[in-house]
Amino acid sequence: MTLTEDAPARLTGFPLVDEDPEHHSFRVHRSSMVSPEIFEQERRRIFDRCWLYIGHESEVSKPGDFVRRSVGGRALFMVRAAKSGQVKVFHNSCTHRGAMICRQASGNSKTFPCFYHHWSFDSEGDLKGVPDRAGYGDNLDFSKLGLKSPKVQSYRGFVFVSYDPDIVDLVTYLAGAREYLDLVIDSADGEMEIVRGTNEYCMDANWKLLCENSIDGYHAVSVHDTYFKYLVALGTDLKGGVKGTARDLGNGHAVLEYSAPWGRPIAKWEPLFGEHAKEEILALRADLVAKHGEERASRMADTNRNMLIYPNLVVNDIMAVTVRTFMPLSPGRMDITAWEMAPRGELPQLRQRRLDSFLTFLGPAGFATPDDVEALESCQQGFNSGGVEWNDISRGMARTPEGNDEHQMRVFWRRWADQMGEAAYGRVEGR
């Protein structure tokens, strides 16, 4: 069988996710990475039925503030309503003839006029202006022609949307991921914000590869060797190594949690931050201990976390707090957007170190991201070449999961197979 987009697997037959606990084997058929049929089923069965992250409330802090986003292949915009003060999300489509009404990436506006026929809407979504309204007569109910919304809920400032009217509430959906979002938010007394500016780039690889990569500790030493050498050159002591574990958080969410020798701007000093910042960082740590106790304060300050909130939100709480989403465009291409999250009123030198880490390690031209892009695009090229049908994701099945095992990837793939249902089956040509 040749696993190319010209010869996709059919949606009947053998399971594309094959688990054999007795023989410690877990494998995924590579057609799941290249098939247009699988991709279309993913859009309907996963992206139309999950809670999807659109943005953070801090991005629309003032009445009329808005950001435009593509979420699950649909055009939306998020706005802070001027009258109610609520964060609202609307389909970016005029109810008259369909044109997009929010045409800027971000800004502040009291009204949203459609450039096509100049119907205009306020930030609550209500239709307010119709040129030559008399031409419609007296019986048309304009109150029913306001902007339309997907389902919207938020948790600790993280705003999600869903296109499934029957989906469970967001708190239930997040399951064990809530604990880790709480650690991020509580470390700053609930006063976290998204820093202005984004990293935006594309990758010629299947979106599920980035799900795997974002919570994969196995590749760090081999792929990111240059970054570790850079840290050593700056004085970071890496002798203790990176040690941790992976956890299933429910509903397809998973986290890689580990200790690491580098500093963390929240409250873990290292020489890289400079002696001038040491006293202030120690004071921040003492404050965390006083508020949360030694154990929880240590988790906030010392422990690193790479968390996947299924299907496509990653929160990297490492040497900086990065919020990242990726939207599939085709079986072999995706758009990625990343934001930096930081405490409001953070010390200037810590904010600078945080932003430097955000760009130096995780930025599109940083140490880590180009490595990961090269690795994942190489995987996609390998899938398209054919010859090998299955990916092996069995590492760690015979022991308690460690940080460099693949337990967390298996969590993702089990949920993927469950949501895909009958679509998670394929047929080799000739069968």
Secondary structure as GFF3:
##gff-version 3
##sequence-region A 1 431
A	DSSP	beta_strand	14	15	.	.	.	ID=ss1
A	DSSP	beta_strand	17	20	.	.	.	ID=ss2
A	DSSP	three_ten_helix	21	23	.	.	.	ID=ss3
A	DSSP	beta_strand	25	29	.	.	.	ID=ss4
A	DSSP	three_ten_helix	30	33	.	.	.	ID=ss5
A	DSSP	alpha_helix	36	42	.	.	.	ID=ss6
A	DSSP	pi_helix	43	47	.	.	.	ID=ss7
A	DSSP	beta_strand	52	56	.	.	.	ID=ss8
A	DSSP	three_ten_helix	57	60	.	.	.	ID=ss9
A	DSSP	beta_strand	65	71	.	.	.	ID=ss10
A	DSSP	beta_strand	74	80	.	.	.	ID=ss11
A	DSSP	beta_strand	87	91	.	.	.	ID=ss12
A	DSSP	beta_strand	106	108	.	.	.	ID=ss13
A	DSSP	beta_strand	111	113	.	.	.	ID=ss14
A	DSSP	beta_strand	120	122	.	.	.	ID=ss15
A	DSSP	beta_strand	127	129	.	.	.	ID=ss16
A	DSSP	three_ten_helix	133	136	.	.	.	ID=ss17
A	DSSP	three_ten_helix	142	145	.	.	.	ID=ss18
A	DSSP	beta_strand	151	155	.	.	.	ID=ss19
A	DSSP	beta_strand	158	162	.	.	.	ID=ss20
A	DSSP	alpha_helix	170	174	.	.	.	ID=ss21
A	DSSP	alpha_helix	177	186	.	.	.	ID=ss22
A	DSSP	beta_strand	192	194	.	.	.	ID=ss23
A	DSSP	beta_strand	199	203	.	.	.	ID=ss24
A	DSSP	alpha_helix	207	214	.	.	.	ID=ss25
A	DSSP	alpha_helix	220	223	.	.	.	ID=ss26
A	DSSP	alpha_helix	225	233	.	.	.	ID=ss27
A	DSSP	beta_strand	243	250	.	.	.	ID=ss28
A	DSSP	beta_strand	253	259	.	.	.	ID=ss29
A	DSSP	three_ten_helix	271	273	.	.	.	ID=ss30
A	DSSP	three_ten_helix	275	277	.	.	.	ID=ss31
A	DSSP	alpha_helix	278	302	.	.	.	ID=ss32
A	DSSP	beta_strand	303	309	.	.	.	ID=ss33
A	DSSP	beta_strand	313	317	.	.	.	ID=ss34
A	DSSP	beta_strand	321	330	.	.	.	ID=ss35
A	DSSP	beta_strand	333	343	.	.	.	ID=ss36
A	DSSP	alpha_helix	348	360	.	.	.	ID=ss37
A	DSSP	alpha_helix	369	385	.	.	.	ID=ss38
A	DSSP	beta_strand	390	392	.	.	.	ID=ss39
A	DSSP	alpha_helix	407	420	.	.	.	ID=ss40
A	DSSP	three_ten_helix	421	424	.	.	.	ID=ss41
A	DSSP	beta_strand	425	426	.	.	.	ID=ss42
###
